Amino acid sequence: MESTPGEETLQVVEALLMATPEPLTRARFNQCLERPEVSLEAVIETLRLRFEEQKRPVQIVFVDGGYQLVTKAEYQPYLQRLFQKPGRLSLTRAALETIAVVAYRQPVTKLEIDQIRGVNSDSTIKTLLERELINIAGREEAMGRPLLYGTTGQFLQAFGLGNLSDMPKLREIREIMGETESPTPVVHETE
């Protein structure tokens, strides 16, 4: 392994981060750089330190299984004005409930989502599909072969998660909410 990344390597990786709209994964890094002795993590750490020292308005974050160059939060109001649209993801309560069910129970059918929420979720599922926060993950091997839904990389990016294991555990949420026990747990977590 290359102990300290060279200047050329740092510049190449910074260019890759600037150019790609998706997170830069280790596989894509290896494909672009073609130097197996170079550690992506070492390059990222060196760039992070450099950005901090230079007080750059950007930072590198780990999201959806890779690294992405993003603008620091304090510059969000300026970017919002530049693009003239809200900088935050806006979801209704129904959409938040639905995406939480999908995230914690995936793959999950519409019937299961409706049973957990207690209401019809047709329009909410359609909205989440349009926003690419969920996708059709297959079909269940049951009568009628209902569609199965799961979260997407866009979901991970929207919620700032590196992967699904970064989501808070349900018991942690209960502790934050001050609940000791849920009287009728409807969502089961696996550990």
C-alpha positions, 0 to 999 in steps of 0.5 A, spaced: 500 500 500 502 507 498 503 510 505 502 517 503 498 519 497 502 523 492 500 529 489 498 527 483 493 521 486 490 527 490 488 531 484 486 525 480 481 523 486 479 530 487 477 531 480 473 524 480 469 527 486 468 533 483 465 530 477 461 524 479 454 525 481 454 519 485 458 517 491 465 514 489 465 507 491 472 503 492 470 499 485 469 505 481 476 508 484 480 502 482 477 502 475 478 509 474 485 509 477 488 502 475 493 503 481 491 497 486 497 499 491 493 506 492 488 506 498 482 510 497 481 511 504 488 514 505 487 518 499 480 521 502 483 522 509 489 526 506 484 530 502 479 531 508 485 534 512 487 538 507 480 541 506 480 542 513 486 546 513 485 550 507 478 552 510 474 550 504 467 550 503 466 543 501 467 536 505 467 529 503 462 524 506 461 517 506 454 516 503 451 510 500 457 505 500 462 511 497 465 518 498 462 524 495 464 531 495 458 536 498 458 543 500 458 544 507 451 546 511 453 553 512 453 555 505 446 552 504 442 558 504 446 561 498 445 555 494 438 555 495 438 562 492 442 560 487 438 554 485 431 557 487 428 551 490 428 548 497 434 545 500 431 540 504 427 534 502 420 535 504 415 529 506 408 529 508 407 525 515 404 519 511 410 519 506 415 519 512 411 513 516 411 509 509 418 510 508 420 508 515 416 502 514 419 500 508 426 502 511 425 497 517 421 492 514 424 491 507 422 488 502 415 489 504 409 489 500 403 494 500 399 490 504 404 490 509 405 497 509 397 498 509 396 494 515 402 497 519 399 504 517 392 502 518 390 506 511 391 505 504 398 507 502 397 507 494 398 515 493 404 515 498 408 509 495 407 512 488 410 519 490 416 515 494 417 511 487 417 518 483 422 521 488 426 515 487 426 514 495 423 507 494 423 502 488 420 495 486 425 490 489 421 484 486 415 480 487 413 476 493 412 468 492 405 468 495 398 468 491 398 474 486 405 475 487 405 482 490 410 487 489 416 488 494 418 495 496 425 497 498 429 503 499 434 506 494 441 509 494 437 516 493 434 514 500 441 513 503 443 520 500 437 524 502 437 521 509 445 522 510 446 514 511 452 510 509 448 504 509 442 501 512 445 499 518 447 506 520 439 507 521 437 508 528 435 501 532 428 501 534 429 501 541 434 507 540 428 511 537 424 508 543 429 511 548 429 518 545 422 518 545 422 516 552 418 510 551 420 504 555 416 499 551 411 499 545 405 496 547 404 493 540 410 492 536 408 492 529 415 493 526 420 488 528 428 489 528 433 484 526 440 485 529 
